[in-house]
Amino acid sequence: MQHLDWQTKTTIKKVKCVHADANKYIVNNVLTPGKEYDVKNETEEFYFVVDNTGKVGGYYKEYFEEA
């Protein structure tokens, strides 16, 4: 159960949010365009980042660019 220690896991890299305009989900409450986020885990489709709530959340890579 790797997801239990993501909060304390070392940061893999940083990504910058480019937009928070989601068609299906509400992400503008937890992501701020222009802000950099710490990536704790990465899959083919998602980044798992520490968002504005201070918790780790999974978001599509389309919201980010490499910092």
mmCIF file of the N, C-alpha and C atoms, coordinates in Angstrom:
data_MODEL
# 
_entry.id   MODEL 
# 
loop_
_atom_site.group_PDB 
_atom_site.id 
_atom_site.type_symbol 
_atom_site.label_atom_id 
_atom_site.label_alt_id 
_atom_site.label_comp_id 
_atom_site.label_asym_id 
_atom_site.label_entity_id 
_atom_site.label_seq_id 
_atom_site.pdbx_PDB_ins_code 
_atom_site.Cartn_x 
_atom_site.Cartn_y 
_atom_site.Cartn_z 
_atom_site.occupancy 
_atom_site.B_iso_or_equiv 
_atom_site.pdbx_formal_charge 
_atom_site.auth_seq_id 
_atom_site.auth_comp_id 
_atom_site.auth_asym_id 
_atom_site.auth_atom_id 
_atom_site.pdbx_PDB_model_num 
ATOM 1   N N  . MET A 1 1  ? 0.825   -1.176 0.000   1.00 0.00 ? 1  MET A N  1 
ATOM 2   C CA . MET A 1 1  ? 0.000   0.000  0.000   1.00 0.00 ? 1  MET A CA 1 
ATOM 3   C C  . MET A 1 1  ? 0.873   1.246  0.000   1.00 0.00 ? 1  MET A C  1 
ATOM 4   N N  . GLN A 1 2  ? 1.426   1.541  -1.167  1.00 0.00 ? 2  GLN A N  1 
ATOM 5   C CA . GLN A 1 2  ? 2.346   2.670  -1.310  1.00 0.00 ? 2  GLN A CA 1 
ATOM 6   C C  . GLN A 1 2  ? 1.694   4.012  -1.040  1.00 0.00 ? 2  GLN A C  1 
ATOM 7   N N  . HIS A 1 3  ? 0.411   4.131  -1.318  1.00 0.00 ? 3  HIS A N  1 
ATOM 8   C CA . HIS A 1 3  ? -0.252  5.420  -1.199  1.00 0.00 ? 3  HIS A CA 1 
ATOM 9   C C  . HIS A 1 3  ? -0.303  5.934  0.245   1.00 0.00 ? 3  HIS A C  1 
ATOM 10  N N  . LEU A 1 4  ? -0.069  5.070  1.216   1.00 0.00 ? 4  LEU A N  1 
ATOM 11  C CA . LEU A 1 4  ? -0.131  5.486  2.616   1.00 0.00 ? 4  LEU A CA 1 
ATOM 12  C C  . LEU A 1 4  ? 1.051   6.358  3.027   1.00 0.00 ? 4  LEU A C  1 
ATOM 13  N N  . ASP A 1 5  ? 2.182   6.249  2.319   1.00 0.00 ? 5  ASP A N  1 
ATOM 14  C CA . ASP A 1 5  ? 3.347   7.056  2.687   1.00 0.00 ? 5  ASP A CA 1 
ATOM 15  C C  . ASP A 1 5  ? 3.739   8.076  1.618   1.00 0.00 ? 5  ASP A C  1 
ATOM 16  N N  . TRP A 1 6  ? 2.865   8.402  0.689   1.00 0.00 ? 6  TRP A N  1 
ATOM 17  C CA . TRP A 1 6  ? 3.171   9.391  -0.336  1.00 0.00 ? 6  TRP A CA 1 
ATOM 18  C C  . TRP A 1 6  ? 3.407   10.766 0.260   1.00 0.00 ? 6  TRP A C  1 
ATOM 19  N N  . GLN A 1 7  ? 2.729   11.111 1.323   1.00 0.00 ? 7  GLN A N  1 
ATOM 20  C CA . GLN A 1 7  ? 2.872   12.432 1.929   1.00 0.00 ? 7  GLN A CA 1 
ATOM 21  C C  . GLN A 1 7  ? 4.302   12.676 2.402   1.00 0.00 ? 7  GLN A C  1 
ATOM 22  N N  . THR A 1 8  ? 4.960   11.641 2.912   1.00 0.00 ? 8  THR A N  1 
ATOM 23  C CA . THR A 1 8  ? 6.317   11.787 3.433   1.00 0.00 ? 8  THR A CA 1 
ATOM 24  C C  . THR A 1 8  ? 7.380   11.323 2.438   1.00 0.00 ? 8  THR A C  1 
ATOM 25  N N  . LYS A 1 9  ? 6.975   10.793 1.315   1.00 0.00 ? 9  LYS A N  1 
ATOM 26  C CA . LYS A 1 9  ? 7.904   10.306 0.296   1.00 0.00 ? 9  LYS A CA 1 
ATOM 27  C C  . LYS A 1 9  ? 8.661   11.481 -0.326  1.00 0.00 ? 9  LYS A C  1 
ATOM 28  N N  . THR A 1 10 ? 9.878   11.222 -0.786  1.00 0.00 ? 10 THR A N  1 
ATOM 29  C CA . THR A 1 10 ? 10.662  12.281 -1.418  1.00 0.00 ? 10 THR A CA 1 
ATOM 30  C C  . THR A 1 10 ? 10.014  12.694 -2.737  1.00 0.00 ? 10 THR A C  1 
ATOM 31  N N  . THR A 1 11 ? 10.213  13.938 -3.092  1.00 0.00 ? 11 THR A N  1 
ATOM 32  C CA . THR A 1 11 ? 9.642   14.486 -4.312  1.00 0.00 ? 11 THR A CA 1 
ATOM 33  C C  . THR A 1 11 ? 10.419  13.982 -5.526  1.00 0.00 ? 11 THR A C  1 
ATOM 34  N N  . ILE A 1 12 ? 9.696   13.493 -6.528  1.00 0.00 ? 12 ILE A N  1 
ATOM 35  C CA . ILE A 1 12 ? 10.324  12.990 -7.756  1.00 0.00 ? 12 ILE A CA 1 
ATOM 36  C C  . ILE A 1 12 ? 10.779  14.150 -8.630  1.00 0.00 ? 12 ILE A C  1 
ATOM 37  N N  . LYS A 1 13 ? 9.887   15.110 -8.838  1.00 0.00 ? 13 LYS A N  1 
ATOM 38  C CA . LYS A 1 13 ? 10.180  16.300 -9.642  1.00 0.00 ? 13 LYS A CA 1 
ATOM 39  C C  . LYS A 1 13 ? 9.115   17.340 -9.347  1.00 0.00 ? 13 LYS A C  1 
ATOM 40  N N  . LYS A 1 14 ? 9.262   18.504 -9.968  1.00 0.00 ? 14 LYS A N  1 
ATOM 41  C CA . LYS A 1 14 ? 8.280   19.575 -9.823  1.00 0.00 ? 14 LYS A CA 1 
ATOM 42  C C  . LYS A 1 14 ? 7.607   19.798 -11.173 1.00 0.00 ? 14 LYS A C  1 
ATOM 43  N N  . VAL A 1 15 ? 6.317   20.082 -11.112 1.00 0.00 ? 15 VAL A N  1 
ATOM 44  C CA . VAL A 1 15 ? 5.560   20.417 -12.317 1.00 0.00 ? 15 VAL A CA 1 
ATOM 45  C C  . VAL A 1 15 ? 4.814   21.718 -12.072 1.00 0.00 ? 15 VAL A C  1 
ATOM 46  N N  . LYS A 1 16 ? 4.546   22.436 -13.151 1.00 0.00 ? 16 LYS A N  1 
ATOM 47  C CA . LYS A 1 16 ? 3.843   23.706 -13.069 1.00 0.00 ? 16 LYS A CA 1 
ATOM 48  C C  . LYS A 1 16 ? 2.453   23.533 -13.662 1.00 0.00 ? 16 LYS A C  1 
ATOM 49  N N  . CYS A 1 17 ? 1.448   23.994 -12.948 1.00 0.00 ? 17 CYS A N  1 
ATOM 50  C CA . CYS A 1 17 ? 0.071   23.909 -13.424 1.00 0.00 ? 17 CYS A CA 1 
ATOM 51  C C  . CYS A 1 17 ? -0.132  24.937 -14.532 1.00 0.00 ? 17 CYS A C  1 
ATOM 52  N N  . VAL A 1 18 ? -0.620  24.513 -15.691 1.00 0.00 ? 18 VAL A N  1 
ATOM 53  C CA . VAL A 1 18 ? -0.838  25.427 -16.804 1.00 0.00 ? 18 VAL A CA 1 
ATOM 54  C C  . VAL A 1 18 ? -2.297  25.856 -16.913 1.00 0.00 ? 18 VAL A C  1 
ATOM 55  N N  . HIS A 1 19 ? -3.223  25.019 -16.449 1.00 0.00 ? 19 HIS A N  1 
ATOM 56  C CA . HIS A 1 19 ? -4.637  25.402 -16.425 1.00 0.00 ? 19 HIS A CA 1 
ATOM 57  C C  . HIS A 1 19 ? -5.392  24.496 -15.462 1.00 0.00 ? 19 HIS A C  1 
ATOM 58  N N  . ALA A 1 20 ? -6.565  24.951 -15.056 1.00 0.00 ? 20 ALA A N  1 
ATOM 59  C CA . ALA A 1 20 ? -7.426  24.170 -14.168 1.00 0.00 ? 20 ALA A CA 1 
ATOM 60  C C  . ALA A 1 20 ? -8.842  24.114 -14.731 1.00 0.00 ? 20 ALA A C  1 
ATOM 61  N N  . ASP A 1 21 ? -8.919  24.145 -16.064 1.00 0.00 ? 21 ASP A N  1 
ATOM 62  C CA . ASP A 1 21 ? -10.212 24.101 -16.754 1.00 0.00 ? 21 ASP A CA 1 
ATOM 63  C C  . ASP A 1 21 ? -10.538 22.667 -17.120 1.00 0.00 ? 21 ASP A C  1 
ATOM 64  N N  . ALA A 1 22 ? -11.215 21.978 -16.237 1.00 0.00 ? 22 ALA A N  1 
ATOM 65  C CA . ALA A 1 22 ? -11.552 20.576 -16.462 1.00 0.00 ? 22 ALA A CA 1 
ATOM 66  C C  . ALA A 1 22 ? -12.970 20.467 -17.004 1.00 0.00 ? 22 ALA A C  1 
ATOM 67  N N  . ASN A 1 23 ? -13.163 19.539 -17.934 1.00 0.00 ? 23 ASN A N  1 
ATOM 68  C CA . ASN A 1 23 ? -14.489 19.318 -18.491 1.00 0.00 ? 23 ASN A CA 1 
ATOM 69  C C  . ASN A 1 23 ? -15.356 18.458 -17.583 1.00 0.00 ? 23 ASN A C  1 
ATOM 70  N N  . LYS A 1 24 ? -14.754 17.468 -16.955 1.00 0.00 ? 24 LYS A N  1 
ATOM 71  C CA . LYS A 1 24 ? -15.519 16.476 -16.220 1.00 0.00 ? 24 LYS A CA 1 
ATOM 72  C C  . LYS A 1 24 ? -15.437 16.643 -14.705 1.00 0.00 ? 24 LYS A C  1 
ATOM 73  N N  . TYR A 1 25 ? -14.320 17.116 -14.191 1.00 0.00 ? 25 TYR A N  1 
ATOM 74  C CA . TYR A 1 25 ? -14.101 17.200 -12.751 1.00 0.00 ? 25 TYR A CA 1 
ATOM 75  C C  . TYR A 1 25 ? -13.853 18.643 -12.338 1.00 0.00 ? 25 TYR A C  1 
ATOM 76  N N  . ILE A 1 26 ? -14.033 18.950 -11.068 1.00 0.00 ? 26 ILE A N  1 
ATOM 77  C CA . ILE A 1 26 ? -13.738 20.284 -10.541 1.00 0.00 ? 26 ILE A CA 1 
ATOM 78  C C  . ILE A 1 26 ? -12.339 20.247 -9.931  1.00 0.00 ? 26 ILE A C  1 
ATOM 79  N N  . VAL A 1 27 ? -11.406 20.894 -10.583 1.00 0.00 ? 27 VAL A N  1 
ATOM 80  C CA . VAL A 1 27 ? -10.035 20.932 -10.065 1.00 0.00 ? 27 VAL A CA 1 
ATOM 81  C C  . VAL A 1 27 ? -9.585  22.347 -9.753  1.00 0.00 ? 27 VAL A C  1 
ATOM 82  N N  . ASN A 1 28 ? -10.373 23.349 -10.124 1.00 0.00 ? 28 ASN A N  1 
ATOM 83  C CA . ASN A 1 28 ? -9.948  24.726 -9.879  1.00 0.00 ? 28 ASN A CA 1 
ATOM 84  C C  . ASN A 1 28 ? -9.952  25.082 -8.399  1.00 0.00 ? 28 ASN A C  1 
ATOM 85  N N  . ASN A 1 29 ? -10.551 24.259 -7.544  1.00 0.00 ? 29 ASN A N  1 
ATOM 86  C CA . ASN A 1 29 ? -10.518 24.489 -6.094  1.00 0.00 ? 29 ASN A CA 1 
ATOM 87  C C  . ASN A 1 29 ? -9.208  24.015 -5.465  1.00 0.00 ? 29 ASN A C  1 
ATOM 88  N N  . VAL A 1 30 ? -8.499  23.104 -6.132  1.00 0.00 ? 30 VAL A N  1 
ATOM 89  C CA . VAL A 1 30 ? -7.299  22.507 -5.544  1.00 0.00 ? 30 VAL A CA 1 
ATOM 90  C C  . VAL A 1 30 ? -6.024  22.740 -6.360  1.00 0.00 ? 30 VAL A C  1 
ATOM 91  N N  . LEU A 1 31 ? -6.146  23.251 -7.575  1.00 0.00 ? 31 LEU A N  1 
ATOM 92  C CA . LEU A 1 31 ? -4.986  23.568 -8.402  1.00 0.00 ? 31 LEU A CA 1 
ATOM 93  C C  . LEU A 1 31 ? -5.038  25.035 -8.804  1.00 0.00 ? 31 LEU A C  1 
ATOM 94  N N  . THR A 1 32 ? -3.884  25.687 -8.782  1.00 0.00 ? 32 THR A N  1 
ATOM 95  C CA . THR A 1 32 ? -3.774  27.088 -9.160  1.00 0.00 ? 32 THR A CA 1 
ATOM 96  C C  . THR A 1 32 ? -2.866  27.207 -10.375 1.00 0.00 ? 32 THR A C  1 
ATOM 97  N N  . PRO A 1 33 ? -3.381  27.718 -11.510 1.00 0.00 ? 33 PRO A N  1 
ATOM 98  C CA . PRO A 1 33 ? -2.518  27.901 -12.682 1.00 0.00 ? 33 PRO A CA 1 
ATOM 99  C C  . PRO A 1 33 ? -1.338  28.808 -12.363 1.00 0.00 ? 33 PRO A C  1 
ATOM 100 N N  . GLY A 1 34 ? -0.162  28.389 -12.809 1.00 0.00 ? 34 GLY A N  1 
ATOM 101 C CA . GLY A 1 34 ? 1.061   29.143 -12.572 1.00 0.00 ? 34 GLY A CA 1 
ATOM 102 C C  . GLY A 1 34 ? 1.844   28.687 -11.351 1.00 0.00 ? 34 GLY A C  1 
ATOM 103 N N  . LYS A 1 35 ? 1.233   27.887 -10.491 1.00 0.00 ? 35 LYS A N  1 
ATOM 104 C CA . LYS A 1 35 ? 1.894   27.420 -9.275  1.00 0.00 ? 35 LYS A CA 1 
ATOM 105 C C  . LYS A 1 35 ? 2.616   26.099 -9.542  1.00 0.00 ? 35 LYS A C  1 
ATOM 106 N N  . GLU A 1 36 ? 3.758   25.909 -8.867  1.00 0.00 ? 36 GLU A N  1 
ATOM 107 C CA . GLU A 1 36 ? 4.512   24.659 -8.984  1.00 0.00 ? 36 GLU A CA 1 
ATOM 108 C C  . GLU A 1 36 ? 4.101   23.689 -7.885  1.00 0.00 ? 36 GLU A C  1 
ATOM 109 N N  . TYR A 1 37 ? 4.035   22.416 -8.241  1.00 0.00 ? 37 TYR A N  1 
ATOM 110 C CA . TYR A 1 37 ? 3.626   21.370 -7.309  1.00 0.00 ? 37 TYR A CA 1 
ATOM 111 C C  . TYR A 1 37 ? 4.674   20.265 -7.270  1.00 0.00 ? 37 TYR A C  1 
ATOM 112 N N  . ASP A 1 38 ? 4.817   19.628 -6.108  1.00 0.00 ? 38 ASP A N  1 
ATOM 113 C CA . ASP A 1 38 ? 5.733   18.509 -5.916  1.00 0.00 ? 38 ASP A CA 1 
ATOM 114 C C  . ASP A 1 38 ? 5.065   17.219 -6.366  1.00 0.00 ? 38 ASP A C  1 
ATOM 115 N N  . VAL A 1 39 ? 5.733   16.472 -7.254  1.00 0.00 ? 39 VAL A N  1 
ATOM 116 C CA . VAL A 1 39 ? 5.217   15.196 -7.730  1.00 0.00 ? 39 VAL A CA 1 
ATOM 117 C C  . VAL A 1 39 ? 5.720   14.095 -6.798  1.00 0.00 ? 39 VAL A C  1 
ATOM 118 N N  . LYS A 1 40 ? 4.801   13.348 -6.217  1.00 0.00 ? 40 LYS A N  1 
ATOM 119 C CA . LYS A 1 40 ? 5.141   12.265 -5.303  1.00 0.00 ? 40 LYS A CA 1 
ATOM 120 C C  . LYS A 1 40 ? 5.125   10.913 -5.999  1.00 0.00 ? 40 LYS A C  1 
ATOM 121 N N  . ASN A 1 41 ? 4.312   10.788 -7.050  1.00 0.00 ? 41 ASN A N  1 
ATOM 122 C CA . ASN A 1 41 ? 4.251   9.550  -7.832  1.00 0.00 ? 41 ASN A CA 1 
ATOM 123 C C  . ASN A 1 41 ? 3.738   9.907  -9.220  1.00 0.00 ? 41 ASN A C  1 
ATOM 124 N N  . GLU A 1 42 ? 4.040   9.051  -10.193 1.00 0.00 ? 42 GLU A N  1 
ATOM 125 C CA . GLU A 1 42 ? 3.651   9.322  -11.571 1.00 0.00 ? 42 GLU A CA 1 
ATOM 126 C C  . GLU A 1 42 ? 3.263   8.020  -12.248 1.00 0.00 ? 42 GLU A C  1 
ATOM 127 N N  . THR A 1 43 ? 2.193   8.072  -13.023 1.00 0.00 ? 43 THR A N  1 
ATOM 128 C CA . THR A 1 43 ? 1.809   6.947  -13.870 1.00 0.00 ? 43 THR A CA 1 
ATOM 129 C C  . THR A 1 43 ? 1.792   7.445  -15.308 1.00 0.00 ? 43 THR A C  1 
ATOM 130 N N  . GLU A 1 44 ? 1.369   6.595  -16.210 1.00 0.00 ? 44 GLU A N  1 
ATOM 131 C CA . GLU A 1 44 ? 1.336   6.971  -17.619 1.00 0.00 ? 44 GLU A CA 1 
ATOM 132 C C  . GLU A 1 44 ? 0.363   8.123  -17.873 1.00 0.00 ? 44 GLU A C  1 
ATOM 133 N N  . GLU A 1 45 ? -0.703  8.204  -17.103 1.00 0.00 ? 45 GLU A N  1 
ATOM 134 C CA . GLU A 1 45 ? -1.762  9.176  -17.345 1.00 0.00 ? 45 GLU A CA 1 
ATOM 135 C C  . GLU A 1 45 ? -1.885  10.263 -16.274 1.00 0.00 ? 45 GLU A C  1 
ATOM 136 N N  . PHE A 1 46 ? -1.368  10.004 -15.072 1.00 0.00 ? 46 PHE A N  1 
ATOM 137 C CA . PHE A 1 46 ? -1.580  10.907 -13.940 1.00 0.00 ? 46 PHE A CA 1 
ATOM 138 C C  . PHE A 1 46 ? -0.282  11.322 -13.256 1.00 0.00 ? 46 PHE A C  1 
ATOM 139 N N  . TYR A 1 47 ? -0.337  12.524 -12.649 1.00 0.00 ? 47 TYR A N  1 
ATOM 140 C CA . TYR A 1 47 ? 0.651   12.950 -11.660 1.00 0.00 ? 47 TYR A CA 1 
ATOM 141 C C  . TYR A 1 47 ? -0.061  12.914 -10.310 1.00 0.00 ? 47 TYR A C  1 
ATOM 142 N N  . PHE A 1 48 ? 0.619   12.449 -9.293  1.00 0.00 ? 48 PHE A N  1 
ATOM 143 C CA . PHE A 1 48 ? 0.110   12.504 -7.932  1.00 0.00 ? 48 PHE A CA 1 
ATOM 144 C C  . PHE A 1 48 ? 0.909   13.582 -7.215  1.00 0.00 ? 48 PHE A C  1 
ATOM 145 N N  . VAL A 1 49 ? 0.262   14.711 -6.965  1.00 0.00 ? 49 VAL A N  1 
ATOM 146 C CA . VAL A 1 49 ? 0.937   15.892 -6.440  1.00 0.00 ? 49 VAL A CA 1 
ATOM 147 C C  . VAL A 1 49 ? 0.330   16.309 -5.108  1.00 0.00 ? 49 VAL A C  1 
ATOM 148 N N  . VAL A 1 50 ? 1.101   17.084 -4.341  1.00 0.00 ? 50 VAL A N  1 
ATOM 149 C CA . VAL A 1 50 ? 0.579   17.702 -3.128  1.00 0.00 ? 50 VAL A CA 1 
ATOM 150 C C  . VAL A 1 50 ? -0.141  18.970 -3.584  1.00 0.00 ? 50 VAL A C  1 
ATOM 151 N N  . ASP A 1 51 ? -1.476  18.957 -3.517  1.00 0.00 ? 51 ASP A N  1 
ATOM 152 C CA . ASP A 1 51 ? -2.268  20.067 -4.038  1.00 0.00 ? 51 ASP A CA 1 
ATOM 153 C C  . ASP A 1 51 ? -2.468  21.165 -2.990  1.00 0.00 ? 51 ASP A C  1 
ATOM 154 N N  . ASN A 1 52 ? -3.348  22.116 -3.276  1.00 0.00 ? 52 ASN A N  1 
ATOM 155 C CA . ASN A 1 52 ? -3.566  23.265 -2.380  1.00 0.00 ? 52 ASN A CA 1 
ATOM 156 C C  . ASN A 1 52 ? -4.165  22.877 -1.033  1.00 0.00 ? 52 ASN A C  1 
ATOM 157 N N  . THR A 1 53 ? -4.748  21.697 -0.919  1.00 0.00 ? 53 THR A N  1 
ATOM 158 C CA . THR A 1 53 ? -5.308  21.252 0.358   1.00 0.00 ? 53 THR A CA 1 
ATOM 159 C C  . THR A 1 53 ? -4.231  20.683 1.275   1.00 0.00 ? 53 THR A C  1 
ATOM 160 N N  . GLY A 1 54 ? -3.027  20.457 0.735   1.00 0.00 ? 54 GLY A N  1 
ATOM 161 C CA . GLY A 1 54 ? -1.944  19.873 1.518   1.00 0.00 ? 54 GLY A CA 1 
ATOM 162 C C  . GLY A 1 54 ? -1.923  18.363 1.477   1.00 0.00 ? 54 GLY A C  1 
ATOM 163 N N  . LYS A 1 55 ? -2.838  17.771 0.716   1.00 0.00 ? 55 LYS A N  1 
ATOM 164 C CA . LYS A 1 55 ? -2.906  16.319 0.583   1.00 0.00 ? 55 LYS A CA 1 
ATOM 165 C C  . LYS A 1 55 ? -2.475  15.911 -0.816  1.00 0.00 ? 55 LYS A C  1 
ATOM 166 N N  . VAL A 1 56 ? -2.170  14.642 -0.991  1.00 0.00 ? 56 VAL A N  1 
ATOM 167 C CA . VAL A 1 56 ? -1.770  14.129 -2.294  1.00 0.00 ? 56 VAL A CA 1 
ATOM 168 C C  . VAL A 1 56 ? -3.015  13.770 -3.084  1.00 0.00 ? 56 VAL A C  1 
ATOM 169 N N  . GLY A 1 57 ? -3.082  14.292 -4.301  1.00 0.00 ? 57 GLY A N  1 
ATOM 170 C CA . GLY A 1 57 ? -4.201  13.997 -5.194  1.00 0.00 ? 57 GLY A CA 1 
ATOM 171 C C  . GLY A 1 57 ? -3.674  13.628 -6.558  1.00 0.00 ? 57 GLY A C  1 
ATOM 172 N N  . GLY A 1 58 ? -4.438  12.829 -7.297  1.00 0.00 ? 58 GLY A N  1 
ATOM 173 C CA . GLY A 1 58 ? -4.056  12.415 -8.641  1.00 0.00 ? 58 GLY A CA 1 
ATOM 174 C C  . GLY A 1 58 ? -4.773  13.250 -9.689  1.00 0.00 ? 58 GLY A C  1 
ATOM 175 N N  . TYR A 1 59 ? -3.999  13.803 -10.624 1.00 0.00 ? 59 TYR A N  1 
ATOM 176 C CA . TYR A 1 59 ? -4.555  14.682 -11.647 1.00 0.00 ? 59 TYR A CA 1 
ATOM 177 C C  . TYR A 1 59 ? -3.979  14.308 -13.012 1.00 0.00 ? 59 TYR A C  1 
ATOM 178 N N  . TYR A 1 60 ? -4.790  14.501 -14.064 1.00 0.00 ? 60 TYR A N  1 
ATOM 179 C CA . TYR A 1 60 ? -4.321  14.241 -15.418 1.00 0.00 ? 60 TYR A CA 1 
ATOM 180 C C  . TYR A 1 60 ? -3.090  15.082 -15.724 1.00 0.00 ? 60 TYR A C  1 
ATOM 181 N N  . LYS A 1 61 ? -2.198  14.537 -16.519 1.00 0.00 ? 61 LYS A N  1 
ATOM 182 C CA . LYS A 1 61 ? -0.971  15.246 -16.873 1.00 0.00 ? 61 LYS A CA 1 
ATOM 183 C C  . LYS A 1 61 ? -1.231  16.471 -17.744 1.00 0.00 ? 61 LYS A C  1 
ATOM 184 N N  . GLU A 1 62 ? -2.406  16.544 -18.361 1.00 0.00 ? 62 GLU A N  1 
ATOM 185 C CA . GLU A 1 62 ? -2.726  17.663 -19.234 1.00 0.00 ? 62 GLU A CA 1 
ATOM 186 C C  . GLU A 1 62 ? -2.800  18.998 -18.496 1.00 0.00 ? 62 GLU A C  1 
ATOM 187 N N  . TYR A 1 63 ? -2.955  18.985 -17.178 1.00 0.00 ? 63 TYR A N  1 
ATOM 188 C CA . TYR A 1 63 ? -3.011  20.211 -16.393 1.00 0.00 ? 63 TYR A CA 1 
ATOM 189 C C  . TYR A 1 63 ? -1.634  20.787 -16.094 1.00 0.00 ? 63 TYR A C  1 
ATOM 190 N N  . PHE A 1 64 ? -0.574  20.066 -16.415 1.00 0.00 ? 64 PHE A N  1 
ATOM 191 C CA . PHE A 1 64 ? 0.775   20.435 -15.980 1.00 0.00 ? 64 PHE A CA 1 
ATOM 192 C C  . PHE A 1 64 ? 1.770   20.461 -17.129 1.00 0.00 ? 64 PHE A C  1 
ATOM 193 N N  . GLU A 1 65 ? 2.888   21.141 -16.866 1.00 0.00 ? 65 GLU A N  1 
ATOM 194 C CA . GLU A 1 65 ? 4.078   21.058 -17.709 1.00 0.00 ? 65 GLU A CA 1 
ATOM 195 C C  . GLU A 1 65 ? 5.263   20.912 -16.785 1.00 0.00 ? 65 GLU A C  1 
ATOM 196 N N  . GLU A 1 66 ? 6.328   20.329 -17.294 1.00 0.00 ? 66 GLU A N  1 
ATOM 197 C CA . GLU A 1 66 ? 7.535   20.118 -16.475 1.00 0.00 ? 66 GLU A CA 1 
ATOM 198 C C  . GLU A 1 66 ? 8.135   21.462 -16.098 1.00 0.00 ? 66 GLU A C  1 
ATOM 199 N N  . ALA A 1 67 ? 8.523   21.603 -14.854 1.00 0.00 ? 67 ALA A N  1 
ATOM 200 C CA . ALA A 1 67 ? 9.088   22.874 -14.372 1.00 0.00 ? 67 ALA A CA 1 
ATOM 201 C C  . ALA A 1 67 ? 10.582  22.924 -14.608 1.00 0.00 ? 67 ALA A C  1 
# 
